[in-house]
Amino acid sequence: MERAVVRARHMQRDKAEPLGRVLARIAANTAKDVPNAAAWQDGAVLHIGEARYRVERNRPTLTELRLPRSLLAGFPVCPKVNTEFAAPQHCLFRWYQEERPSAGGGAAAGDGPSWVETAVAERVFIPSNALVGLRLKLQCTPGDGAQRYGLPREVESSGPVEAGPGACIFDSRHVYTRKVCGEGSVRAVTYNILADIYAQTEYSRTVLYPYCAPYALELDYRQNLLKKELAGYSADLICLQEVDKSVFVESLAPALDAFGLEGLFKIKEKQHEGLATFYRRDKFSLLSQHDIAFSEALLSDPVHKELCDKLAKYPLVQEKVLQRSSVLQVSVLQSTSDPSRKVCVANTHLYWHPKGGHIRLVQISVALSHIKHVACDLYPSIPVIFCGDFNSTPSSGTYSFINSGSIAEDHKDWVSNGEEEKCNMHLSHPFKLLSACGEPAYTNYVGGFHGCLDYIFIDRNSLEVEQVIPLPSHEEVTTHQALPSVSHPSDHIALICDLKWK
């Protein structure tokens, strides 16, 4: 075995000697036949004068450690952890609470707070009511899973733990979802979480949600509720709509990662929100992604040429369709326990306008043609799970089209915005899709409207419904008049069901 020979060198040099000559002499005296990798082995020692430096290659390192700005008692605190040569699931965590000043006492001026270590050594910390008014500190030591650890870092919360709202609307649903479902089953969730860019407008506060306390519309407050709600569903697949990009990156992805879920994001062009799909890492691996923007795909993908030609006869409608920024997220996942099992998971949020039924029909036709290309051509005969906010009630043309496989050219939705924008097209798709959660009375409940807009459509040939998690009661939903509220973070209600392969 070849060994690197290390010889002592004196570094004293004439101050006036040109630097180039010094470096050339050092280079000439370096062991040139020793590969760089051999000279810098783990455990090697670099001697510079009296100093000794132990070589560690690719040492586990924390590149980012951050706590959420808002901490609520009873709600999970999920730190944002980014690493190099390490993984968050292999890091060591130690949580500390601020010591409560004794009566009449307190820290001397200029002294920092005193910290007391808690019994929690997990990545996620749930503060109790006893910690209200106190700040938290986290110490994290990066690890790589091979018993190698880097230098620890600490981060303190910017503010104290605050009192939580008590019981939330989703708490009763968590009774059914305490455990991850079994190997042959898949728990799927679809949920429009209400984007911050829509919740924080004057119009939202005064017209859409005047019944909601202003602090309950704040992003930090709603994120606390949302993270607890989603974590408590123990889901294998979560499809979210109206996800602000910053919320995905800074809040949801780190939080759900701590609960074993990997996240994918597709932003809407022209907007700061989009779609997010999460899948359970120990149940699924990602094979491929096939996301599209409807308007772009309609113009450029040959798959949609026939529809594009039909639409060209109706320039007003065509223009409206192409102006929309709606997107479709398509992910092909493979079961980690049975690689022969693959599934195409689609997620979308269709055009919102009440008179936009004709636009939604075009969008859903593009979506289903694209899903057909993925689930029939690229991966022949894999089952489909299609989630989203379709902005369509069960009586709509869009719902009928998805369910039945075709839409007649004389359907009333083709004139949903009057004769001027009338467009008559016969459309069809090859799938046999079923609404896994049926047709609830509503999935969206605001002051001026309530109705069923959200669905989990499944391939009825390959999948069947094991159970549907009950929706909250009408009394729960209307406790604070409508949604969102201090006990519910969105104006929509999540749909949850357990599916199994046939």
Disulfide bonds with the S-S distance in Angstrom:
none
